[in-house]
Amino acid sequence: MNLAIMGAIEQGLLFGILALGVYLTFRILNVPDLTVDGSFALGGAIAAKFIIDGINPFLATLLAFVVGGAAGAFTGILHTKGKVNALLAGILTMIALYSINLRIMGKANLPLLREDTLFTYVKDLSVPNLAVGGVTILTGVAMVFLVGVLVLKVVIDWFLHTDIGLDLRATGDNPKMIRSFGVNTDTTTIVGLALSNGLVAVSGAWVAQYQGFADVGMGIGMIVIGLASVIVGEVLFGSSSIFRVTLAVILGSIVYRLVIALALQAGLNPSDMKLITALIVIIALTVPTIAKGIWKKQGVRTVRGGSSDA
């Protein structure tokens, strides 16, 4: 397996955390949250700034989760208490975060090449590559990433089966019904947005440490990448249960990264990546709908044909 493919798998796992965060708002809460573009860069900015200041990278990543969660909570408060449209609330927070991220970093780019990061520790573990028949399937780094992402997945699965997690799911499905049971849907919406953006910020923190720098513009287009991962994962791997769909979202992120890597190897211009991402989302959204319509028409024709024979 070549380096580009192995790198795509590693990146897919890192962005899988982003996809899990987007899934919480897009599918669980049924809220289109554009805060993601800002909170992803916020996570990278927080992690990079604190690591450069000598803070342990594990603690820096945890702080990224907390601050990202605060950004999500702010969007939630704007939406629920300020009665601002969810889409607009996310856009306002995203715009504000651009300036906040610049304030945190002090400049547009913070290099981490000479700093100890999470991936310095990962490399020091010297985990052997997973090989089958002499072919490397997963690098040692990817295996560590996989364990970390799966731990987060299990925690989210557990959370969504707790009382507050069930309230969160019910808020997205039928807010009027769950309010009739005395649940404060404003609170569940704020908690959901906070958790989602906390995860997105963790993804940003991990990506910044993985690539060796944090950039103020690193969050641009992250919502589309997250949606692509969620939709591709659901289409390819199904969404019949929470356990299955969270796993599908992570696998969708890996598939998305592999498609991008293969597109680049095929000679496509890197500047066309946003276009390719949009096309992937469009195809993933429309193909199942078109296919379902064709199947329904065929079913109707079969029924009519059976009726006429009778």
N, C-alpha and C positions, 0 to 999 in steps of 0.2 A: 504493500500500500504506500503510495507516494506521500511526500511531506504535506502537500496541499490538502489532501483528503484527511490526513491525520489532524492537521491544523483546523480544518473545518469541523471535525468532530469535537475537538476541544472547545472551539468557539461556540458550537451549538449547545454544549452543556452549560457554558457560562450564560448564554442568552436564554437558556431554558428557564432560568430564574425570572428573567424579565417576562417571559411568556406566561409563567405561573401568575405573576402579578397582574398582567393584562387580562388573563382568564377570570380572575376574581371580579374585576369590574365589568368586563364585556359580557361574560356569561352568567356569573352568579348574581351580581347586582343589576345587570342590564343597564349599565351607565356608560356612555362613551366618554372616557376620561383622557383628556389631552395633557394632563399634568405630567404624564409619563415622560415626555420629551425633556421636561425640565428636571424631574426628580432623578432620572438616569444620570444626567450630567452632575446633579447635586451630589449623588453618591460618590461619583468619581472625584469630585472636588474636595469633599470632606475627607475621604480616605487619603488622597494625595497630600493634602495640607497637613493632616495630623501625622502621617508617616514621616514627612519631611521634618516636622517639629519634634520627632523622636518618640512618638506614641507607638505602642505595639500595634502591628497591622491587624491583629484579631480585634483589638479594642477599637481601632479606627473603622473597621468594617461594621462593627456593632453600632458605633456612633452614626455611621452612614444610614443604617436601618432606622434609627431613632429620628434623625433629622428628615429623612425621606418620608417617614410616617407622619411627621408634623406637617410637611408640605401637603400630603394627601388629606390630612385632617382639616387643613385650612380650606382646601377645595370643597370638602364635605360641608363645612360650616357655611361657606359662601352659598352653596346650593340649598342646604336645608333651612338654615336660619335666615340667610339673606334673600332667599327666594330667587336666586340667580339661576338661570338655565344651566344644567349640568355641563353642557358643551362649552358655554361661555365661561363658566367658573373655572374649568380646566385650562382654557386658553389664557385667562387673566393670571392664574397662578404660574403657568408656564412662562409667560412673558416676564413676570416679576422675578422668577428664579434665574433668568439669564443674568440680570444685574447682580442678584445675590451671589450667584456662582463666581462672577468676576470679582466681587468683593472678597469672597472667601479665598480665592486663589491669588488675588493681587495682580494677576496677569492672565492672558488668554490660555497659557499652556504651562503645566507643571511637569517636568521630567522626573521619573522615579528610577532611572537606570542604575544609580549608585546607592539606592536605598534598599533596606531589607523589607521585602513584601511577603504576602502569603505564599507567593510562588517561589520565593527564595527558600522557604521552609519545605515546600512541596518537592523541589529539586534536591534538597538536602536529604530527603527521605530515601532517595534512590530506589523508588519502586520499579521493579522490572516490567518491561513491556509484556503485554499479553499477546502471545503468538500461537497460531494454529498452522501446523505443517510448514513452519519456517516463515510464514507470512504474518507480519505484525497487524493485529486487529485493533488493539488499543495501546497507546503509549502509557507509560507509568503515570505521567502527569494527568492524562485523560481519566485514568482509573481513579485517581484521587478526586478529580472533579466530579466524577460519576457518584462516588460515595457521598460527597458533600451535597450534591443536588438531590440525591435520593433521600437523604436525611431531611432536607427541607420539604420534599414532597410528602413524606410520611407525617411530618408535623402539620402540614396544611390539611392532609386527609383527616388527621385526628381532630384538628380544630373545626373543620366543617361538619363534624359529627357531634360536637358539643352543643349545649343549649344555645349559646350565642351564635355558633356557626349555623345551626338550623334556622335561627331567626334571620340570619343574614341571607340564607338561601330563599327563605320564604318572602323576604322583603323584595328580592328581585323577581320572584314568581308572581306574587299577588299581594302587593302592599296593603290594599284595603282589607283583605281577609286577615292578615297578621296583625293589623292595627286593632281589629275587632277582638283579638285575644289579649289586648293590653300591652302589646310590644311597641316600644317607641322606635318607629322606622327611621327617624332622624338620626338617632344614636347608632343604629345598625349600619346606616349608610356611611356615617362618618368613620366608624370602625373599619368597615370594608375598604373605603378609600385609603385610610391610613395604612392598613396592612398591605394593600396592593402596592402603594408607592414606596413603602418600606422595602418590600421585596425588589422592586425595580431599582431602588437606590443601592441595595446589596449587589445586584447584578452590575450596576455602574461601577461600584467600588472594585469588584472582582475583575471586570474588564480593564479598568484603568491600571490595576496592578499587573495584569497579564500582559498588556501591550506596552507597559513601561512609561506611561504618561497619562495625565488627565487634561482634557481639552474642553474649553467652554462650549464648543459646538458638537461635542461627542453624542449629545442626545437627539440631534436632529433626525427625524424619521424613525425613532424607536417605536412609536405607537404602531406604525405600519408593519415593522418587523415583528412586533409582538402579535399583532392580529394575524399576520401571515402564518406564524408558528402555530397559533391556536387553531385557525381554520384548517390548515394543512393536516395537523395532527388529528383533528376530529374526523376529517374526511377519510384519511388513510387508516386510522386505528380505532375509530369509534368513540362513543361517549355515553355508554350505557350505565356507567356508575362513576362515582367520584374517583375511586381508585384508578379506574381505567382512563378517565378523561385527563386527570393530572399527568399520568404517564404518557398519554397520547400527546399532550401539549409539549412535554420535554422532547419526545421523539420528533414531533413536528418541527421544533427548533433545529434539531440536528439535520433533518431532511432538508430544511430550508437552506442551511449553511452548505450542505453538500451540493445542492442545486446551484448555488452561487459559485462555489469552487469549480464545479464542472463547466459552468458558463464561462468563467474566466479562462479556464484551460482550453476551451474551444475557440478562444481568440476574441471574445467580446470585450468591448472597451469598459474599463472599470468605472468610467463616468456614467455608464448606462445602468448601474446597479439599482438605482432608485426606480428606474423604469421597469426593470426585471422584477423587482419586488412587487410593484403595483400590478404587473401582469399575473404574477403568481397568485396574489390575493383575488384578483378578478376571476381567474380560472377556477380557483378553489371555491369561490362563492357561487359562480354561475353554472358550472358543469353539473353538480348534483341536482340543482333545480331543473335544468334542461333535461337531464336523464330521467328524473322523476316524472316530468311531464310526458316524455316519450313512453315510459312504462304505463302510465295511466291511459294514454291514448290506445296503446296496444291492448290493454286490459278491456277497455270499452269495446274495441273492435272484436275481440275474442268473445265477449258476452253477446254482442249483437249477432255474430256469426252463429253462435250456439242457439240463439233464440230463433233465427230464421230457419235453421236446420230442423228445429222441432216443429 
